[in-house]
Amino acid sequence: MCVVCEHQLYEEHRSAEVGPFDPCPDCGKFPSNDGRSCYHCFSVGNTIDECPECLGKPWSEEFLSIKAQIENDTPPASPSIH
């Protein structure tokens, strides 16, 4: 699964935990996308086969690393020139 899909699915899981939301018309488990299917319903079965969190798997190290850099506002390490 690409990092973009993983991020979208992660955000849907977090949004569903925050509080009330307009549910997806297909599954009712995640916030709708302006009244249409959530990203989870769109992607799982169409573009990807599984969602890590739904299957009890960890999110990828690549995604978690990128997410940590963004949230900590840490710039990526620059290669040293010597």
N, C-alpha and C positions, 0 to 999 in steps of 0.2 A: 504494500500500500504506500502511496506517495505521502510525503510530509504534509501536503496541502489537505488531502483527504483526512489524514490522521488529525490534523488541527481542527478541521470542521467537525468531525465526530467528537473530539474531546470537548470542544466548546458546546456542542449540543448536550452532552452529558452534564457539564457544569451548569448550563442554563436551566436544565430541568431540575437541578437541586436547589437553585436560588429561591424560587417561589412560584407563585401562580403564573401561568402562561397560556397563550392560545394554543391548544394542542393540535398536533398534526392530524388532518382528517383521515389518514390511513391507519396509523398505529396508536395515536393518542398518548404516546410515551414521551415525545419530545416536542419542543416548540415548532409551530408551523412556519413555513417560509411564506409570509404574507398570505396566509390562507391556503397555501398549497402544501404538498408533501414536504416533510422535513428532509434534511440532507441524508439522514440515516436511511430512510425509506428509499430515497432516490439512488443512493450509492450502493447499499448492500443489496446484492442480487443483480444490479445493473453494471456497476463499474468495479466493485470489489466483492469479495466473497464473505468477509467477516469484519466485525468491529471488535478490536481487542478487549475493550472494557466489557462488552456484552458476553464475551466468551471467557471472561476471567483471566485474560492474558495481560501482561504489562504493555504499556505503550513503548514504542521503539526507542532505543538509546539515541538515535539521530534526532527524533522529534523532541525528546525530553531535553537534550543538549541545546537545541535551537530555542526551545521555549524558555529555558533557564537564562540564556543569553539575552533574550528579549525582555524578560521580566526583571532581570537584574540590571538591565541597560548596560551590559558589559560588551564592549566592542570585541569583535573576534580577534584572536591573537594574530599579530602581524608576523610574517616570517622575518627572522633577523638576517641582516645582510652583513657579512663579515669577510 
